[in-house]
Amino acid sequence: MFKIDKNRLEDIRDTDYKIYCMRKKNTSRGCFMLLFSIEMYIKSVLAFGSDSSISKDIFAVWNEYFSIIRQERKIFNYLSKRKRDIDYSTFSVDGFLDDLDELTEETDEYYIQVLEDMEVACQMHEEYRAKRMPRDFETIVEDDSLIEDMLQGTLNKKDIIKFLKLPREFMKYIKQDSFRIYDLNEEDENALLFYGVNYKQDEDGNLSDIKLFVPMITNLTTALINISEYYKAYQLYQRLGKNLDDSEINKISSDVKIYQEEFQKEFQKRKITTKLQ
C-alpha cells in the first residue's frame, strides 16, 4: 500500500541491519549470562550446598533473564515480518529499537550485579551478601508500554484492508480519483474531528459517488476510525447506482461498532502472541 521509493528502501535496509546487530547482541548476552549462571551455581553448591537460597535463586535469575531474551527475539521477529508494511513516516523503528536497547543495557547491568553479589557471597561464605537489591525499573517482560507502542505504531492500511476483506475493485475505485480519498494529516489538530464518508445522490436519489476522509493511522484509535469509515465506504460502494434510504444508512452505521470491536479483539490477540504471558 506504500509506494516503494529510495527513502523507504533505505528505511527497510536500516531496520534490517539494526535488527541483525541486536540479534547478535541478544545471542551474545544470552550465552554470557548462561555461562555466568552455571559458574555461579557451581560456586554456590561448593560454598553453601544445592539447597541454599543462593543456589535456588540462580535458577530464578536465569529463568527471568531467558524470558527477557525470548521476548526480545519475538520483537525482532515481529518487526522483521512487518518491515515492508511499516509507515516509517509515522513510526520510528530506529527510535523504538534505541529505547529497547537502552532498556536492555539497564536490564543487563541489574542481572550481572545480582550474579556478582552472589560471587562475593560465595567467596566470603556469607549468604546474606547475595540478597537481591530491589529493581527501580520494569523489564520488557513486565512492562507493556514499549510493546504497546510498537504494535500501535505498526498498524497500517493493509491491516484495515485485510481485516475488512476489501476487494481490489473497491480499492481501485476509491484510489482512482485523487479527490475521492483524503488522508488527514496527523499534525492537523482537526484530523480526528473531520473524518467520515460523504456521498452524492443524483436527481433520482440514486447513489452516484463516494468521498472518504480518514486520519493517518498512527495508533489504535486512528486505526479504529479507519475501520469505521472504510467499512461505511465499502457498503456504500456496493450500492452505487441504487436508491439509498435512511434505514440502510442507519444499519451501516450500527454495524460499524461490531467491526471495531472485532478489530480490537484481533489487536489484543496480536499483543498476546507478541508478549510473553
Backbone bond lengths (Angstrom), bond angles and torsions (degrees), N, CA, C in turn:
res aa  C-N    CA-C-N  psi(-1)  N-CA   C-N-CA  omega(-1)  CA-C   N-CA-C  phi
1 M - - - 1.457 - - 1.522 111.55 -
2 F 1.333 116.53 -15.76 1.434 119.75 -179.91 1.526 108.89 -105.67
3 K 1.306 116.35 138.25 1.444 121.42 179.05 1.526 109.43 -68.05
4 I 1.348 116.76 126.45 1.446 120.69 -179.75 1.517 108.33 -81.43
5 D 1.327 117.66 104.65 1.450 121.70 177.10 1.529 108.63 -114.98
6 K 1.326 114.70 179.53 1.458 120.19 -176.03 1.530 111.67 -59.60
7 N 1.331 117.14 -45.80 1.461 120.67 -179.03 1.521 111.66 -62.49
8 R 1.347 115.72 -39.53 1.464 119.71 -179.73 1.529 111.01 -66.29
9 L 1.317 116.52 -41.65 1.462 120.41 178.18 1.530 110.86 -62.39
10 E 1.323 116.04 -36.91 1.470 120.07 176.58 1.522 110.81 -65.62
11 D 1.339 116.69 -40.18 1.467 120.51 177.49 1.524 110.85 -61.48
12 I 1.334 116.09 -42.10 1.466 120.62 -179.66 1.520 110.41 -66.04
13 R 1.339 116.87 -43.38 1.466 120.35 178.52 1.525 111.14 -64.17
14 D 1.334 116.11 -41.64 1.471 119.76 178.40 1.531 110.98 -62.06
15 T 1.337 116.00 -41.40 1.465 120.33 177.98 1.518 110.70 -62.73
16 D 1.324 116.52 -45.16 1.468 121.53 178.01 1.527 111.24 -56.69
17 Y 1.328 115.48 -47.67 1.461 119.89 -175.89 1.525 111.26 -67.12
18 K 1.329 115.93 -42.71 1.467 119.17 -178.43 1.526 110.80 -65.68
19 I 1.331 117.00 -40.91 1.466 120.35 177.90 1.527 109.89 -65.09
20 Y 1.332 116.75 -40.06 1.472 121.19 178.19 1.530 110.09 -58.45
21 C 1.341 116.70 -47.56 1.469 121.08 -179.91 1.519 111.59 -63.78
22 M 1.342 116.61 -40.34 1.459 119.69 -178.54 1.529 111.45 -73.44
23 R 1.333 117.61 -29.72 1.468 120.37 174.39 1.537 109.84 -63.93
24 K 1.329 115.75 -44.74 1.467 119.87 179.67 1.529 110.22 -61.80
25 K 1.316 115.05 -43.12 1.464 119.71 178.82 1.524 110.18 -64.03
26 N 1.317 116.62 -40.24 1.462 122.24 178.78 1.528 110.80 -59.32
27 T 1.324 116.59 -46.14 1.470 121.48 179.52 1.520 111.14 -65.00
28 S 1.333 116.08 -44.08 1.464 121.20 -179.78 1.534 111.03 -62.10
29 R 1.336 116.41 -44.24 1.464 121.30 179.05 1.520 110.68 -62.13
30 G 1.344 114.87 -43.52 1.461 119.53 -178.94 1.519 111.90 -61.66
31 C 1.334 116.40 -43.03 1.466 120.50 179.56 1.528 111.04 -65.37
32 F 1.337 115.49 -42.38 1.459 119.79 179.86 1.526 111.09 -61.19
33 M 1.340 116.45 -47.44 1.460 120.06 -177.69 1.523 111.74 -67.63
34 L 1.343 117.40 -33.35 1.458 120.26 177.53 1.525 110.51 -64.90
35 L 1.329 115.86 -47.82 1.463 119.82 -179.49 1.534 111.24 -64.58
36 F 1.328 115.74 -41.02 1.469 120.60 179.00 1.525 110.16 -63.55
37 S 1.334 116.42 -41.58 1.472 120.69 179.61 1.526 111.11 -64.11
38 I 1.340 116.89 -42.00 1.470 120.70 179.09 1.529 110.19 -63.54
39 E 1.342 115.15 -43.33 1.471 119.61 178.79 1.522 111.03 -60.40
40 M 1.346 116.13 -44.13 1.460 119.88 -179.03 1.526 111.44 -67.63
41 Y 1.328 116.77 -34.15 1.467 119.41 179.63 1.526 110.24 -65.57
42 I 1.317 116.77 -43.43 1.475 120.42 178.83 1.526 110.06 -61.02
43 K 1.341 115.75 -46.12 1.467 119.71 179.91 1.530 111.20 -63.68
44 S 1.321 116.64 -37.99 1.462 120.75 -179.72 1.524 111.31 -67.24
45 V 1.328 116.42 -42.93 1.469 120.03 179.03 1.524 110.12 -62.30
46 L 1.338 116.81 -41.80 1.465 120.50 179.35 1.523 111.84 -66.83
47 A 1.323 115.87 -35.12 1.472 119.52 -176.51 1.526 113.00 -85.40
48 F 1.354 116.86 -39.99 1.473 119.24 -171.64 1.533 114.70 -127.76
49 G 1.329 117.01 -11.46 1.456 119.81 -177.12 1.522 111.76 97.23
50 S 1.339 115.97 162.57 1.462 121.03 -174.85 1.527 113.62 -73.24
51 D 1.344 117.27 -18.32 1.462 120.26 -178.52 1.530 112.91 -94.92
52 S 1.312 117.01 5.04 1.462 119.96 -178.14 1.533 110.60 -70.93
53 S 1.315 115.74 159.35 1.467 120.32 179.48 1.528 111.28 -63.84
54 I 1.332 117.13 -33.29 1.469 119.96 179.46 1.521 110.13 -67.34
55 S 1.326 116.60 -47.36 1.471 119.75 -179.80 1.525 111.10 -57.96
56 K 1.336 116.12 -41.75 1.469 119.52 179.29 1.525 111.52 -69.15
57 D 1.328 116.42 -36.55 1.469 119.60 -178.00 1.522 111.81 -69.41
58 I 1.332 117.01 -27.44 1.469 119.84 178.10 1.529 109.65 -61.92
59 F 1.334 117.40 -39.92 1.464 120.68 175.97 1.523 110.62 -62.70
60 A 1.327 116.18 -40.24 1.469 120.54 179.21 1.523 110.34 -64.15
61 V 1.326 116.09 -42.43 1.471 120.46 178.81 1.521 110.28 -58.84
62 W 1.314 116.20 -47.63 1.457 119.35 -177.42 1.535 111.16 -65.80
63 N 1.319 117.83 -42.10 1.466 120.63 178.86 1.526 111.12 -61.48
64 E 1.318 116.82 -43.07 1.468 120.51 178.07 1.521 110.58 -62.54
65 Y 1.323 115.04 -47.07 1.468 118.98 -176.10 1.531 111.08 -67.78
66 F 1.319 116.47 -39.18 1.472 119.69 179.87 1.531 110.23 -65.31
67 S 1.328 118.40 -35.64 1.466 121.31 175.90 1.529 110.82 -62.13
68 I 1.329 115.84 -38.16 1.470 120.66 178.47 1.524 110.29 -66.71
69 I 1.332 116.52 -44.23 1.466 121.28 178.52 1.532 110.18 -59.50
70 R 1.324 116.57 -44.68 1.469 120.52 179.91 1.523 111.21 -64.48
71 Q 1.339 116.66 -38.97 1.458 119.67 179.81 1.526 110.81 -63.83
72 E 1.310 116.63 -42.28 1.463 120.44 178.11 1.528 110.41 -60.94
73 R 1.320 117.32 -40.95 1.469 120.71 178.98 1.526 111.49 -64.17
74 K 1.322 116.14 -36.58 1.469 119.44 176.16 1.529 110.43 -62.05
75 I 1.322 116.17 -40.98 1.463 120.93 178.99 1.525 110.17 -63.91
76 F 1.333 117.43 -45.18 1.465 120.89 178.98 1.529 110.55 -61.14
77 N 1.330 116.78 -42.22 1.469 120.68 179.66 1.526 110.66 -63.20
78 Y 1.325 116.02 -42.73 1.461 120.84 -179.31 1.529 111.10 -61.90
79 L 1.329 116.47 -48.65 1.464 120.26 -178.72 1.525 111.51 -66.81
80 S 1.325 117.26 -36.79 1.464 120.64 177.81 1.519 111.16 -63.00
81 K 1.328 115.65 -40.54 1.465 120.86 -179.13 1.529 111.78 -67.18
82 R 1.342 116.55 -34.39 1.460 120.57 -173.74 1.533 113.84 -104.49
83 K 1.311 117.67 7.51 1.463 120.80 -172.03 1.533 112.92 -58.45
84 R 1.323 117.98 -31.80 1.470 120.61 -179.07 1.524 113.00 -84.34
85 D 1.309 116.69 -10.95 1.464 120.53 -179.63 1.523 112.71 -101.47
86 I 1.320 117.13 -13.12 1.470 120.87 -176.29 1.524 110.52 -69.17
87 D 1.321 115.69 138.41 1.462 121.15 172.00 1.528 106.73 -90.51
88 Y 1.319 116.16 98.86 1.465 121.17 -173.76 1.527 112.57 -69.33
89 S 1.321 117.17 -13.39 1.464 119.66 178.36 1.528 111.58 -77.80
90 T 1.337 116.94 -19.89 1.470 120.36 -178.69 1.524 112.61 -112.80
91 F 1.337 117.53 -16.90 1.464 120.59 178.53 1.515 109.67 -134.51
92 S 1.322 116.57 119.52 1.463 122.05 -179.96 1.526 109.81 -88.03
93 V 1.335 116.06 99.87 1.458 120.41 176.93 1.525 109.65 -63.43
94 D 1.327 115.59 -39.56 1.460 120.96 -179.99 1.530 110.81 -59.52
95 G 1.326 116.57 -45.96 1.462 120.76 179.16 1.515 111.62 -64.85
96 F 1.340 116.25 -39.86 1.462 120.53 178.89 1.521 110.75 -62.35
97 L 1.345 117.04 -45.66 1.460 120.62 -179.07 1.528 111.56 -67.70
98 D 1.326 116.97 -31.90 1.473 120.15 174.83 1.525 110.32 -63.44
99 D 1.330 116.27 -42.88 1.467 120.64 178.18 1.526 110.70 -63.45
100 L 1.342 115.97 -41.42 1.464 120.40 178.75 1.522 110.42 -64.22
101 D 1.329 116.44 -41.44 1.459 120.95 -179.73 1.530 110.90 -64.41
102 E 1.308 116.10 -38.52 1.462 120.40 178.04 1.529 110.81 -63.93
103 L 1.346 116.13 -43.07 1.459 120.23 177.57 1.525 110.52 -64.95
104 T 1.327 116.48 -37.48 1.459 121.99 178.93 1.524 111.42 -60.78
105 E 1.315 115.78 -44.54 1.461 119.96 179.78 1.533 111.33 -63.85
106 E 1.320 115.93 -41.17 1.461 119.95 178.28 1.527 110.67 -64.32
107 T 1.327 115.71 -39.29 1.467 121.32 178.91 1.518 110.66 -64.83
108 D 1.332 116.32 -44.88 1.462 120.56 -179.79 1.530 111.27 -61.77
109 E 1.314 115.60 -43.55 1.468 120.14 179.83 1.526 110.78 -57.62
110 Y 1.338 115.43 -41.44 1.463 119.51 -178.84 1.530 111.14 -65.33
111 Y 1.340 117.19 -51.45 1.464 119.73 -174.41 1.523 112.19 -70.50
112 I 1.311 117.85 -33.05 1.469 119.96 175.39 1.527 109.78 -64.87
113 Q 1.343 115.67 -40.98 1.464 119.17 178.08 1.526 111.16 -63.32
114 V 1.333 117.32 -38.56 1.465 121.19 178.03 1.521 110.25 -59.72
115 L 1.340 117.32 -46.29 1.462 121.00 -179.31 1.525 111.65 -69.42
116 E 1.312 116.58 -35.94 1.477 119.72 177.54 1.524 110.87 -65.62
117 D 1.331 116.83 -38.37 1.470 119.99 176.37 1.537 110.17 -63.41
118 M 1.319 116.49 -37.79 1.460 120.32 177.27 1.529 110.56 -64.34
119 E 1.327 115.29 -38.90 1.464 119.48 179.69 1.531 110.60 -63.13
120 V 1.329 116.51 -42.95 1.468 120.76 177.93 1.528 110.17 -62.17
121 A 1.336 115.98 -42.51 1.472 120.34 179.63 1.527 111.24 -60.87
122 C 1.331 116.21 -39.91 1.465 120.61 179.56 1.533 110.82 -67.24
123 Q 1.325 115.20 -42.12 1.464 119.76 -179.07 1.527 111.58 -63.96
124 M 1.332 116.09 -37.09 1.467 120.58 -175.85 1.526 112.41 -96.80
125 H 1.350 115.38 -2.29 1.467 120.83 -178.65 1.532 111.67 54.09
126 E 1.322 114.62 40.59 1.472 121.56 177.54 1.526 108.29 -126.92
127 E 1.305 114.98 97.64 1.460 121.81 -170.71 1.527 113.02 -61.36
128 Y 1.312 117.35 -31.98 1.463 120.91 -176.43 1.519 112.63 -63.39
129 R 1.351 117.35 -23.12 1.462 120.82 -178.71 1.537 112.27 -67.83
130 A 1.322 116.96 -15.25 1.467 120.74 -178.44 1.526 112.50 -92.67
131 K 1.321 117.27 4.56 1.462 119.40 179.31 1.524 110.26 -63.32
132 R 1.310 116.07 129.60 1.467 120.46 -175.12 1.524 112.25 -68.54
133 M 1.330 114.31 137.32 1.454 120.01 171.12 1.527 108.30 -79.92
134 P 1.334 118.95 143.53 1.477 120.33 179.99 1.528 111.25 -65.91
135 R 1.322 115.23 145.88 1.477 120.94 177.25 1.519 109.96 -83.37
136 D 1.327 116.48 145.02 1.468 120.62 176.70 1.529 111.06 -106.88
137 F 1.351 115.92 21.73 1.460 121.20 178.07 1.521 108.43 -150.40
138 E 1.336 115.48 165.98 1.465 120.83 176.41 1.518 109.38 -108.74
139 T 1.319 116.79 140.90 1.464 120.92 179.39 1.530 110.12 -77.23
140 I 1.310 116.26 174.49 1.462 121.74 -178.88 1.530 111.48 -64.17
141 V 1.333 117.05 -23.66 1.472 120.58 178.32 1.522 110.79 -76.18
142 E 1.325 116.30 -32.99 1.468 120.63 -175.06 1.523 113.02 -90.56
143 D 1.320 116.83 -29.54 1.467 121.62 -173.86 1.529 110.54 -101.62
144 D 1.327 116.14 120.46 1.463 121.42 -178.52 1.527 113.73 -81.02
145 S 1.312 118.15 -14.82 1.466 120.28 -165.77 1.531 113.40 -62.48
146 L 1.337 117.43 -44.57 1.466 119.33 -179.03 1.525 111.35 -64.74
147 I 1.326 115.86 -44.37 1.467 119.92 -179.85 1.526 110.60 -66.53
148 E 1.321 116.24 -39.30 1.475 120.31 176.88 1.523 110.38 -60.21
149 D 1.334 117.14 -44.59 1.467 121.02 178.28 1.523 110.97 -60.97
150 M 1.326 116.29 -42.29 1.464 120.36 -179.53 1.525 111.53 -64.48
151 L 1.325 116.70 -47.05 1.461 120.43 -177.12 1.525 111.64 -65.99
152 Q 1.325 116.33 -40.82 1.463 119.10 178.70 1.529 110.63 -70.77
153 G 1.328 116.35 -40.51 1.460 120.23 -177.52 1.516 113.88 -67.48
154 T 1.333 117.09 -25.12 1.468 120.04 -178.29 1.530 113.48 -96.18
155 L 1.319 117.59 2.84 1.471 119.72 172.18 1.522 108.99 -65.44
156 N 1.322 117.27 143.84 1.465 119.81 -178.28 1.531 111.57 -154.15
157 K 1.318 115.14 -178.51 1.475 120.55 -177.16 1.525 112.32 -60.50
158 K 1.332 116.62 -33.59 1.462 118.81 179.64 1.521 111.17 -60.71
159 D 1.340 116.46 -36.12 1.461 120.16 177.46 1.524 110.95 -62.98
160 I 1.332 115.39 -39.41 1.473 120.40 -179.81 1.521 110.26 -67.16
161 I 1.321 115.84 -47.65 1.469 121.73 -178.33 1.527 110.97 -61.65
162 K 1.335 115.44 -44.43 1.467 119.89 -179.14 1.523 111.05 -66.70
163 F 1.331 116.72 -43.36 1.461 120.38 -177.78 1.527 111.70 -64.26
164 L 1.333 116.94 -44.62 1.462 120.87 -178.54 1.527 113.19 -83.63
165 K 1.352 115.71 -4.67 1.472 121.17 -178.71 1.538 110.65 54.67
166 L 1.335 114.78 46.75 1.469 119.68 -178.99 1.522 110.01 -73.53
167 P 1.321 117.93 125.27 1.471 120.37 -177.59 1.525 112.25 -71.80
168 R 1.324 114.77 158.75 1.465 121.12 -178.49 1.519 111.53 -61.63
169 E 1.330 116.57 -34.76 1.465 119.81 -178.67 1.527 111.59 -61.83
170 F 1.336 115.27 -39.99 1.463 119.14 178.92 1.519 110.89 -67.33
171 M 1.343 117.01 -44.77 1.458 120.45 -179.53 1.524 110.53 -63.78
172 K 1.312 116.79 -36.76 1.469 120.26 177.56 1.529 109.83 -65.17
173 Y 1.320 116.63 -41.82 1.462 121.33 179.19 1.521 111.18 -63.10
174 I 1.354 116.24 -47.44 1.452 120.10 -173.47 1.528 111.78 -71.32
175 K 1.352 116.17 -22.71 1.466 119.76 -177.68 1.523 113.61 -101.00
176 Q 1.332 117.61 -9.70 1.464 118.77 -172.13 1.523 113.09 -73.20
177 D 1.303 116.72 -18.48 1.464 121.52 179.48 1.523 107.77 -121.92
178 S 1.340 116.59 120.66 1.461 120.26 -176.09 1.529 112.45 -62.36
179 F 1.336 116.94 -16.53 1.461 119.89 178.95 1.532 112.12 -93.39
180 R 1.334 116.46 4.70 1.460 119.16 -176.64 1.529 112.78 -95.54
181 I 1.318 117.34 -21.21 1.455 120.22 179.28 1.528 109.61 -137.28
182 Y 1.324 115.60 133.79 1.463 122.43 179.98 1.524 108.85 -123.41
183 D 1.328 115.98 121.96 1.462 120.44 171.76 1.517 107.63 -93.91
184 L 1.308 116.68 108.58 1.457 121.51 -177.37 1.524 110.03 -73.11
185 N 1.310 116.66 128.05 1.452 122.09 -176.24 1.520 111.01 -67.34
186 E 1.346 116.24 135.05 1.469 120.68 -178.09 1.526 112.44 -62.91
187 E 1.348 116.89 -22.70 1.462 120.05 -179.22 1.532 111.61 -76.22
188 D 1.324 115.76 -16.08 1.464 120.08 177.71 1.531 108.57 -78.74
189 E 1.309 117.22 118.85 1.465 120.84 -176.13 1.524 112.58 -63.40
190 N 1.324 116.60 -15.87 1.470 120.21 179.95 1.529 112.55 -95.77
191 A 1.345 116.76 4.25 1.466 120.18 -175.00 1.526 112.50 -59.66
192 L 1.333 116.62 -32.61 1.458 119.92 -178.85 1.525 112.57 -91.10
193 L 1.312 116.43 7.32 1.460 120.73 179.26 1.526 111.89 -111.52
194 F 1.313 116.78 -40.68 1.464 120.49 -172.85 1.519 113.09 -102.93
195 Y 1.330 115.69 48.74 1.460 119.81 174.39 1.520 108.80 -104.12
196 G 1.318 116.81 163.45 1.455 120.33 178.30 1.518 111.83 150.16
197 V 1.322 115.42 -174.86 1.459 122.01 178.53 1.516 108.80 -120.19
198 N 1.309 116.17 120.62 1.463 121.50 173.79 1.521 108.55 -100.46
199 Y 1.318 116.39 144.34 1.470 118.55 178.66 1.525 109.69 -141.58
200 K 1.326 113.50 155.58 1.464 120.62 179.62 1.517 110.41 -113.16
201 Q 1.328 114.62 147.66 1.460 120.63 174.05 1.532 108.01 -123.86
202 D 1.313 115.00 142.90 1.460 118.00 179.91 1.531 110.00 -79.00
203 E 1.309 116.86 -175.10 1.471 120.78 -175.28 1.525 112.98 -65.40
204 D 1.344 115.52 -17.80 1.466 118.94 177.90 1.531 112.32 -94.48
205 G 1.333 115.86 2.98 1.469 119.71 179.27 1.517 113.90 85.63
206 N 1.349 116.71 9.96 1.463 120.33 179.23 1.534 110.39 -87.05
207 L 1.308 115.60 142.01 1.465 121.02 -179.74 1.521 109.50 -66.94
208 S 1.347 117.68 125.72 1.459 120.62 -174.47 1.527 114.34 -118.38
209 D 1.334 118.98 -23.04 1.462 119.43 -178.94 1.531 110.35 -161.26
210 I 1.334 114.91 158.88 1.459 121.80 -178.06 1.522 109.28 -133.73
211 K 1.318 115.81 140.34 1.461 121.09 171.65 1.524 108.17 -127.99
212 L 1.325 115.44 136.11 1.458 121.38 -174.63 1.530 110.24 -117.29
213 F 1.332 116.53 128.22 1.465 122.55 178.08 1.529 107.86 -120.20
214 V 1.327 117.09 115.95 1.472 121.08 -179.02 1.529 110.56 -137.36
215 P 1.332 116.75 147.13 1.467 119.12 175.99 1.521 110.64 -74.89
216 M 1.326 116.98 153.81 1.462 120.71 172.71 1.522 108.72 -59.77
217 I 1.322 117.19 143.02 1.461 121.26 -178.10 1.520 109.59 -82.51
218 T 1.330 115.67 113.78 1.465 121.48 179.05 1.520 112.35 -126.00
219 N 1.321 116.89 -12.59 1.468 120.95 -178.97 1.528 108.63 -162.91
220 L 1.330 115.78 -175.01 1.466 119.89 -177.61 1.521 111.60 -65.84
221 T 1.323 117.69 -36.73 1.470 121.20 -179.69 1.526 111.08 -60.22
222 T 1.327 116.51 -49.31 1.470 119.74 -179.66 1.527 111.29 -69.74
223 A 1.328 117.02 -29.52 1.468 119.87 176.39 1.525 110.45 -66.72
224 L 1.330 116.94 -40.71 1.465 120.86 179.19 1.527 111.44 -66.04
225 I 1.331 116.44 -35.26 1.469 119.62 175.85 1.527 109.20 -64.54
226 N 1.316 117.09 -42.17 1.465 120.83 178.11 1.524 111.54 -63.15
227 I 1.344 116.89 -39.75 1.466 120.79 176.03 1.519 109.37 -56.90
228 S 1.328 115.00 -47.99 1.465 121.04 -178.14 1.520 112.21 -60.17
229 E 1.331 116.19 -51.32 1.470 119.54 -172.58 1.520 112.74 -76.62
230 Y 1.324 117.62 -35.07 1.475 119.35 176.23 1.523 110.33 -67.11
231 Y 1.341 116.09 -37.33 1.461 118.90 177.46 1.531 110.61 -62.70
232 K 1.328 116.09 -46.35 1.461 119.87 179.05 1.529 110.99 -60.92
233 A 1.334 115.31 -44.81 1.467 119.77 -178.39 1.527 110.99 -61.39
234 Y 1.336 116.58 -40.57 1.461 119.27 -179.08 1.524 111.35 -68.89
235 Q 1.319 116.87 -39.32 1.460 119.65 177.85 1.531 110.81 -62.99
236 L 1.326 116.24 -39.31 1.465 119.89 177.38 1.517 110.96 -69.37
237 Y 1.320 116.61 -38.17 1.473 120.97 178.50 1.525 111.02 -56.74
238 Q 1.328 116.19 -38.80 1.464 120.53 -179.70 1.537 111.99 -69.51
239 R 1.334 116.28 -12.84 1.465 120.75 -179.33 1.531 112.44 -108.85
240 L 1.330 117.18 9.82 1.466 120.18 178.63 1.526 110.53 -56.32
241 G 1.308 115.44 135.11 1.464 121.16 -179.57 1.508 113.60 83.45
242 K 1.340 116.57 -2.13 1.464 120.43 -179.49 1.529 110.03 -111.43
243 N 1.311 113.98 160.26 1.463 119.76 177.21 1.523 109.55 -73.61
244 L 1.324 115.85 137.79 1.450 121.11 -175.84 1.523 109.10 -116.95
245 D 1.331 116.24 123.46 1.469 118.05 179.03 1.527 110.93 -110.83
246 D 1.318 115.67 169.50 1.464 121.00 -174.60 1.529 112.73 -62.77
247 S 1.324 117.14 -33.22 1.467 119.83 -177.84 1.531 110.86 -64.97
248 E 1.341 116.68 -36.44 1.466 119.85 177.88 1.526 111.18 -67.87
249 I 1.324 115.84 -40.95 1.460 120.56 178.16 1.524 110.33 -62.19
250 N 1.312 117.12 -42.94 1.460 121.51 179.95 1.532 111.89 -64.64
251 K 1.335 115.80 -38.82 1.471 119.49 179.81 1.529 110.57 -67.06
252 I 1.328 116.61 -43.25 1.466 120.60 178.56 1.517 109.91 -59.14
253 S 1.323 116.83 -44.49 1.462 121.49 -178.89 1.525 112.16 -65.74
254 S 1.325 116.33 -37.81 1.470 119.41 -178.93 1.524 111.83 -72.88
255 D 1.332 117.25 -31.09 1.469 121.21 -179.52 1.524 112.06 -72.42
256 V 1.318 116.45 -22.14 1.467 121.11 -176.71 1.522 111.63 -55.85
257 K 1.337 117.76 -43.42 1.461 121.66 -176.37 1.523 111.93 -60.23
258 I 1.330 115.65 -35.71 1.466 120.12 179.47 1.527 109.77 -61.57
259 Y 1.328 116.83 -44.93 1.469 121.20 -178.49 1.529 111.26 -69.90
260 Q 1.313 117.04 -35.69 1.463 119.49 177.04 1.529 110.79 -64.86
261 E 1.326 116.05 -41.83 1.463 120.16 179.40 1.524 110.80 -65.04
262 E 1.330 116.99 -39.52 1.459 121.01 178.78 1.523 111.06 -65.50
263 F 1.339 115.85 -38.94 1.459 119.56 179.08 1.530 110.45 -65.92
264 Q 1.320 116.67 -39.39 1.464 120.29 177.15 1.532 111.04 -61.93
265 K 1.322 116.59 -38.97 1.466 120.39 177.31 1.527 110.72 -64.22
266 E 1.345 116.53 -41.36 1.454 120.79 177.70 1.521 110.96 -62.38
267 F 1.336 115.09 -39.52 1.466 120.02 179.31 1.531 110.16 -64.08
268 Q 1.329 117.35 -41.72 1.454 121.00 179.05 1.527 111.48 -64.63
269 K 1.339 116.34 -37.16 1.469 119.86 176.44 1.524 109.93 -62.66
270 R 1.334 116.04 -41.21 1.464 120.17 179.22 1.522 109.86 -63.85
271 K 1.319 115.59 -37.33 1.471 120.14 179.69 1.527 110.37 -67.21
272 I 1.326 116.96 -41.47 1.455 121.29 -179.25 1.527 111.07 -65.44
273 T 1.328 116.86 -42.91 1.466 119.92 -178.32 1.516 112.18 -73.36
274 T 1.331 117.46 -19.48 1.461 120.76 179.20 1.514 110.84 -91.28
275 K 1.340 116.66 -25.79 1.468 120.13 -179.52 1.521 110.45 -108.83
276 L 1.313 116.68 134.53 1.461 120.58 176.41 1.519 109.82 -65.43
277 Q 1.296 115.73 138.41 1.473 119.68 179.41 1.524 109.78 -107.62
